């Protein structure tokens, strides 16, 4: 299998750096905390930037301690740590590749060693590479995209399960592309469909144990994956085709992940929330 492939546009290297983005994404919570996650411990993959960062800060504001799993974006991760600590909470940074099962086990063990328990798992890490022609999607690209997006989701869930108790939450970030496709992101959309099926299957499996499994399917959100994935003209017009006529910001998605992590969602499992700018999807 070739290790080299050539997406149509990569002005940054994957998975992207938030500190290089212009304009910067909006990650700050928009309201005061109310202790909705008091004494909880959350592990968030891809928590250094984008939706993961906004969610980590919001969880911290609501009282959770947060373990941030990220690949190698050290500057972004340190910034997120500082933002969590500014909220009066504690952060643990864990660098590595969620596509490797052994690393996922180690990440969970580090979280338990630092915080003593695990209540919330957010499978958010993602990778995407745009390709104009389906026949040009190389085997190495498919392997990398599936390994990060769906293998990583399964591996982290497997690692966490022995340590989750009744009332724990597993939240998977799928995508609008799982419901309506995206013709430049065929392999990525396929992984997001797999994540959707995974969370539905796991929700019924874990319901008798009182562990709730739900998902969020964002639409066009301004995160580091966008400028590293698409050609310049697509980035310039990103999100404008949504009914609201603009891309969303990470802090417009994070409240959906807070709802699914809190007691407010105690009678929901196997469900998906859709912060996507007004696009109607079903299935």
BELVENBEL-V338721 format. One record per pair of residues at least 4 apart in sequence whose C-alpha atoms are under 6 Angstrom apart, sorted by the first residue. I is the first residue (numbers start at 1). J is the second residue. Records with the same first field share a line. If there is no record, write none. Layout:
I = J, J
This chain:
2 = 140
3 = 140
7 = 129, 130, 131
8 = 131
9 = 229, 230, 231
10 = 228, 229
11 = 228
12 = 228
16 = 224, 225
17 = 224
18 = 224
26 = 249
27 = 54, 250, 251
29 = 58
33 = 61, 62
34 = 62
35 = 62, 63
36 = 62
37 = 62, 63, 64
38 = 63, 64
39 = 64
40 = 64, 119
41 = 64, 65, 66, 118, 119
42 = 66, 119, 120, 121
43 = 66, 67, 121
44 = 68, 122
45 = 69, 123, 124, 125
46 = 52, 69, 70, 124, 125
47 = 52, 53, 68, 69
48 = 53, 76, 77, 80
49 = 53
50 = 223, 250
51 = 250
54 = 250, 251, 254
55 = 59, 254
57 = 84
59 = 64
60 = 64, 84, 89
61 = 87
65 = 89, 90
66 = 91
67 = 91, 92, 93
68 = 92, 93, 94
69 = 94, 95
70 = 95
71 = 95, 96, 97
72 = 95
81 = 91
84 = 89
85 = 89, 90
98 = 104, 152
99 = 147, 148, 151, 152
101 = 155
104 = 156
105 = 159
111 = 115
112 = 116, 117
119 = 168
120 = 168, 169, 170
121 = 170
122 = 171, 172
123 = 153, 172
124 = 173
126 = 149
127 = 145
128 = 188
129 = 229
130 = 184, 185, 229
131 = 184
132 = 184
143 = 147
146 = 150, 191
147 = 151
148 = 152
150 = 191, 195
151 = 155
152 = 156
164 = 168
166 = 209, 210, 211
167 = 210, 211
168 = 211
169 = 211, 212, 213, 261
170 = 213
171 = 213, 214, 215
172 = 215
173 = 215, 216
174 = 192, 195, 216, 217
175 = 192, 217, 218
176 = 217, 218, 219
177 = 181, 182, 189
178 = 189, 192, 193
181 = 189
185 = 189
199 = 203
200 = 270
202 = 206
203 = 207, 213, 269, 270
206 = 211
207 = 211
212 = 269
213 = 269, 270
214 = 269, 270, 271, 272
215 = 272
216 = 272, 273
217 = 274
218 = 274, 275, 276
219 = 276
220 = 239, 247
221 = 247, 248, 249
222 = 249
225 = 229
230 = 234
234 = 238
239 = 246, 247
240 = 245, 246
241 = 245
242 = 277
243 = 278
244 = 277
260 = 265
